[in-house]
Amino acid sequence: MRWSPLLLLAALSGCSESVDTFHVYDPDGRVRAAHVQLCGTETPMLQHGKYFFAGVPITCEGSGQIHLAYRDGDRADCAIGHVSTGSQQWYFRAQKASCEPREMHG
């Protein structure tokens, strides 16, 4: 059986009281890899087409970032605001050499 990224995130959400989901839209296909750094851990993001996804259990209150590695060797970080218990969804858009928060559709 093949799992879609959204189904995988939904399954992860059922395993913990508080799981935040992180989405990075890469419209130009420039990003080679992405990792969420949060609560003292680093979680690799799954890629599906032009999107990177991760579900991260929240075990602290604080902030973090998503590290992007571009195919040309550049790097960028997406700043994650304050996290605490209670599931949240975070959306970002990878730019040429930066990462910006974005609305779910747009």
Secondary structure, DSSP 4 states (H G I P E B T S, - for coil): -PPPHHHHHHHHHTTSS-EEEEEEE-TTS-EEEEEEEETTEEEEPEEETTEEEEEEE--SSEEEEEEEEETTS-EEEEEEEEE-SS--EEEEEE-SS-EEE--S--
